Amino acid sequence: MRLIDCHLHIHHKDRSVEDTVRHIRATGTSKAFILPLETGEGGVLLKSETVLDAFRQHPDVIIPFCQTDIRKPDLWERIATYHRLGCRGVGEQKEHVPLGDARMERLIAICDELDWPITIHFQDGKSGYNQGIEEHLERYLKKYRRVRIIGHAQSWWSHISADVPPPEKSLYPKGPVKPGGLIDHLMADYPNLYGDLSAGSGYNALTRDEAFTARFLERHRKKLLFGSDCPCRDGKGANFGGVCYSTRLQAFLRRMVPDKAARDDIFYRNALRVLKEKKEEK
């Protein structure tokens, strides 16, 4: 089985480069997108240079992404440098900047020019990140057609349902999903939008209403990327309460997606699609 994890960090709960590679191999993963977090605003500080250094050490398993503070004036120069050094996309974009901010649009425009994917952490609320998914995401999807936007995190997955509680009430809604959710129809309408299944937010959304989830996974089998965002060091949850997000999600998807071709789309082909590695999709 081939498996690409679209969402991993070095330094997650102080995990080293070698621990991260150990996690990749222990979970049966072929390769992983390693996503830096330059400002540390989300609780993990990881520089793009560290990711590139890890890639040079382990080019067989690491797919390097880059990220930089969009509030600084040298955004284009930094992104262009990382592009020349071998990065494959931007992410995780996670700063206290609203989605409708002109600096955020500039970053999306740069990714569009470079024909790159970008992984965005959507979390509404006063202290959230990229707030305003309802108001601004579709506008970017219409305007920028080459960039592949990969949605991730609490407010992205809350919008699997048409009934979304205010963020101050819950970022992890439970119970039956009401059809007609924002991400459901946007992924159907826009070929440049993908979903990252990782973390507790993704797992909560998928497990809250399995009857809905089975149909959702089938509808978007070519738009959903397996990812873990797992901080454990050994693929068994040794430093994370015995839970490994990767193995837990793998088991869930094997049960929910009986068709092997559909599982292959989710497990690795869609990751190759966002990277535009067309030759490897066959």
C-alpha positions as CSV (number, residue, x, y, z in Angstrom):
1,M,0.0,0.0,0.0
2,R,1.2,3.5,-0.9
3,L,0.5,6.2,1.7
4,I,1.3,9.9,1.6
5,D,0.7,12.0,4.7
6,C,-0.2,15.5,3.7
7,H,0.3,17.1,7.1
8,L,3.3,16.5,9.5
9,H,5.5,18.9,11.5
10,I,9.0,18.5,12.9
11,H,9.2,19.9,16.5
12,H,5.6,18.9,17.2
13,K,5.7,18.2,20.9
14,D,9.5,18.6,20.6
15,R,9.7,15.7,18.1
16,S,13.1,15.7,16.4
17,V,13.8,15.2,12.7
18,E,14.8,11.5,13.3
19,D,11.7,11.0,15.4
20,T,9.5,12.4,12.6
21,V,11.1,10.1,10.1
22,R,10.6,7.2,12.5
23,H,6.9,8.1,12.7
24,I,6.6,8.2,8.9
25,R,8.1,4.7,8.6
26,A,6.4,3.2,11.6
27,T,2.9,4.2,10.3
28,G,3.5,2.6,6.9
29,T,3.8,6.0,5.2
30,S,5.8,6.4,2.0
31,K,6.3,10.1,2.1
32,A,5.0,13.1,4.0
33,F,4.4,16.8,3.4
34,I,6.5,18.5,6.2
35,L,4.9,21.8,6.9
36,P,6.8,24.6,8.7
37,L,5.2,27.2,11.0
38,E,7.6,30.1,10.9
39,T,6.1,32.3,13.6
40,G,5.1,29.6,16.1
41,E,1.6,31.2,16.6
42,G,0.0,27.8,16.5
43,G,2.1,26.3,19.3
44,V,4.8,24.8,17.1
45,L,7.9,26.8,15.8
46,L,9.4,25.2,12.7
47,K,11.5,27.2,10.2
48,S,11.5,26.5,6.5
49,E,15.2,26.1,6.6
50,T,14.9,23.3,9.1
51,V,12.4,21.5,6.8
52,L,14.8,21.9,3.8
53,D,17.7,20.6,5.8
54,A,15.6,17.6,6.8
55,F,14.7,17.1,3.2
56,R,18.4,17.0,2.2
57,Q,19.0,14.3,4.8
58,H,15.9,12.3,4.0
59,P,14.9,13.0,0.4
60,D,13.2,9.6,0.0
61,V,10.5,10.4,2.6
62,I,10.2,14.2,3.0
63,I,8.3,16.5,0.7
64,P,9.2,20.0,1.8
65,F,6.8,22.9,2.1
66,C,7.7,26.4,3.1
67,Q,6.0,29.2,5.1
68,T,6.9,32.8,6.1
69,D,5.4,35.7,7.9
70,I,3.0,37.3,5.5
71,R,3.1,40.6,7.5
72,K,6.8,41.2,6.5
73,P,7.5,43.1,3.3
74,D,9.9,40.6,1.7
75,L,7.2,37.9,1.3
76,W,7.8,37.4,-2.5
77,E,11.6,37.2,-2.1
78,R,11.4,34.6,0.7
79,I,8.8,32.4,-1.2
80,A,10.8,32.7,-4.4
81,T,14.0,31.6,-2.6
82,Y,12.2,28.6,-1.1
83,H,10.9,27.7,-4.5
84,R,14.4,27.7,-5.9
85,L,15.6,25.5,-3.0
86,G,13.1,22.8,-3.8
87,C,10.0,23.4,-1.7
88,R,6.7,22.1,-3.2
89,G,4.1,24.4,-1.7
90,V,3.2,26.8,1.1
91,G,1.8,25.7,4.5
92,E,0.8,25.4,7.1
93,Q,-0.5,29.0,6.7
94,K,-1.4,29.7,10.4
95,E,-1.1,33.3,11.6
96,H,-3.4,35.7,13.3
97,V,-4.4,37.3,10.0
98,P,-8.0,37.3,8.7
99,L,-8.6,35.4,5.4
100,G,-9.8,38.6,3.7
101,D,-6.6,40.5,4.5
102,A,-4.8,41.9,1.4
103,R,-1.6,40.2,2.6
104,M,-3.3,36.8,2.7
105,E,-4.6,37.4,-0.8
106,R,-1.1,38.3,-2.0
107,L,0.2,35.0,-0.7
108,I,-2.5,33.1,-2.5
109,A,-1.7,35.1,-5.7
110,I,2.0,34.1,-5.3
111,C,1.0,30.4,-5.0
112,D,-1.2,30.8,-8.1
113,E,1.7,32.3,-10.0
114,L,4.0,29.5,-8.9
115,D,1.3,26.9,-9.7
116,W,1.6,25.6,-6.1
117,P,-0.6,24.2,-3.4
118,I,-1.2,26.0,-0.1
119,T,-2.4,24.4,3.1
120,I,-4.6,26.8,5.2
121,H,-5.6,26.4,8.8
122,F,-9.1,27.8,9.1
123,Q,-10.1,28.7,12.6
124,D,-12.8,31.4,13.2
125,G,-13.1,33.2,16.5
126,K,-11.3,36.1,18.2
127,S,-7.9,34.4,18.5
128,G,-8.2,32.2,15.4
129,Y,-6.4,32.0,12.1
130,N,-7.6,32.9,8.6
131,Q,-11.0,33.9,9.9
132,G,-13.8,34.4,7.4
133,I,-14.0,31.2,5.5
134,E,-17.7,31.8,4.6
135,E,-17.1,35.3,3.3
136,H,-13.8,35.0,1.4
137,L,-12.8,31.5,0.4
138,E,-15.1,31.2,-2.7
139,R,-13.9,34.6,-3.9
140,Y,-10.3,33.3,-4.0
141,L,-11.3,30.1,-5.7
142,K,-13.0,32.1,-8.5
143,K,-10.1,34.5,-8.9
144,Y,-7.1,32.2,-8.6
145,R,-7.6,29.0,-10.7
146,R,-4.1,27.5,-10.6
147,V,-3.3,27.4,-6.9
148,R,-4.6,24.3,-5.1
149,I,-6.1,25.4,-1.8
150,I,-6.0,22.6,0.8
151,G,-8.5,23.3,3.7
152,H,-7.6,22.2,7.2
153,A,-8.6,22.6,10.9
154,Q,-11.6,23.4,13.0
155,S,-13.7,25.9,11.0
156,W,-13.0,24.1,7.7
157,W,-14.3,20.8,9.2
158,S,-17.2,22.5,11.0
159,H,-18.5,23.5,7.6
160,I,-18.9,19.9,6.6
161,S,-22.4,20.6,7.9
162,A,-24.8,23.4,6.9
163,D,-25.5,23.9,10.6
164,V,-22.4,25.4,12.1
165,P,-22.3,26.6,15.7
166,P,-20.6,29.9,16.6
167,P,-16.9,29.3,17.2
168,E,-17.1,30.5,20.8
169,K,-19.7,27.7,21.4
170,S,-17.8,24.9,19.7
171,L,-15.0,24.3,17.2
172,Y,-15.7,20.6,17.3
173,P,-19.4,20.2,16.7
174,K,-21.0,16.8,17.4
175,G,-24.1,15.0,16.2
176,P,-25.7,14.5,12.7
177,V,-24.4,16.5,9.8
178,K,-27.0,18.7,8.0
179,P,-26.5,18.3,4.2
180,G,-25.5,21.4,2.2
181,G,-22.3,22.3,4.1
182,L,-20.0,25.0,2.7
183,I,-17.0,22.7,2.0
184,D,-19.2,20.0,0.5
185,H,-20.5,22.3,-2.3
186,L,-17.2,24.3,-2.8
187,M,-15.2,21.1,-3.3
188,A,-17.9,20.0,-5.8
189,D,-17.9,23.3,-7.7
190,Y,-14.2,24.2,-7.7
191,P,-11.5,21.8,-9.0
192,N,-8.7,23.8,-7.2
193,L,-10.1,23.1,-3.6
194,Y,-9.0,20.0,-1.6
195,G,-9.6,18.8,2.0
196,D,-6.9,17.7,4.5
197,L,-8.4,14.9,6.7
198,S,-5.8,15.4,9.5
199,A,-5.9,16.1,13.2
200,G,-8.7,15.9,15.7
201,S,-10.8,18.3,13.7
202,G,-10.8,16.0,10.6
203,Y,-11.4,12.8,12.6
204,N,-14.3,14.5,14.6
205,A,-16.0,15.6,11.4
206,L,-15.7,12.2,9.8
207,T,-16.9,10.2,12.8
208,R,-19.8,12.4,13.9
209,D,-22.2,11.0,11.3
210,E,-20.9,7.9,9.5
211,A,-23.9,7.6,7.2
212,F,-23.2,11.1,5.9
213,T,-19.4,10.5,5.8
214,A,-19.7,7.4,3.6
215,R,-21.4,9.5,0.9
216,F,-19.1,12.4,1.5
217,L,-16.0,10.3,1.0
218,E,-17.4,8.8,-2.2
219,R,-18.4,12.2,-3.6
220,H,-15.0,13.7,-2.9
221,R,-12.7,10.7,-3.3
222,K,-10.5,12.8,-5.7
223,K,-10.5,15.9,-3.5
224,L,-9.6,14.5,0.0
225,L,-6.0,14.0,1.2
226,F,-5.0,11.6,3.9
227,G,-3.1,13.5,6.6
228,S,-2.4,13.0,10.3
229,D,-0.9,16.2,11.9
230,C,0.1,13.6,14.5
231,P,2.7,14.6,17.2
232,C,3.5,11.1,18.5
233,R,7.1,9.9,18.0
234,D,6.7,6.2,17.3
235,G,3.5,5.7,15.4
236,K,1.9,4.2,18.6
237,G,1.1,7.3,20.6
238,A,3.9,6.9,23.1
239,N,4.1,10.6,24.0
240,F,0.4,11.4,23.0
241,G,-1.8,9.4,25.4
242,G,-1.5,6.2,23.4
243,V,-3.1,7.8,20.3
244,C,-1.6,8.0,16.9
245,Y,-3.7,10.1,14.5
246,S,-2.2,8.4,11.5
247,T,-2.9,4.8,12.4
248,R,-6.4,5.7,13.8
249,L,-7.4,7.5,10.6
250,Q,-6.0,4.7,8.4
251,A,-8.1,2.1,10.2
252,F,-11.2,4.3,9.9
253,L,-10.8,4.9,6.2
254,R,-10.2,1.3,5.4
255,R,-13.5,0.5,7.1
256,M,-15.4,3.4,5.5
257,V,-14.0,3.1,2.0
258,P,-14.2,-0.5,0.8
259,D,-13.2,0.3,-2.8
260,K,-9.4,0.0,-3.2
261,A,-9.3,2.5,-6.0
262,A,-11.1,5.1,-4.0
263,R,-8.8,4.5,-1.0
264,D,-5.8,4.9,-3.2
265,D,-7.1,8.3,-4.3
266,I,-7.4,9.4,-0.7
267,F,-4.3,7.7,0.6
268,Y,-1.8,9.0,-2.0
269,R,-3.1,9.9,-5.5
270,N,-4.7,13.1,-4.5
271,A,-1.5,14.2,-2.8
272,L,0.3,13.6,-6.1
273,R,-2.5,15.6,-7.9
274,V,-2.0,18.7,-5.7
275,L,1.7,18.4,-6.4
276,K,1.0,17.9,-10.1
277,E,3.1,14.7,-10.3
278,K,0.9,13.3,-13.1
279,K,3.2,10.5,-14.1
280,E,2.9,8.9,-10.7
281,E,-0.9,8.9,-10.7
282,K,-1.1,6.0,-13.1
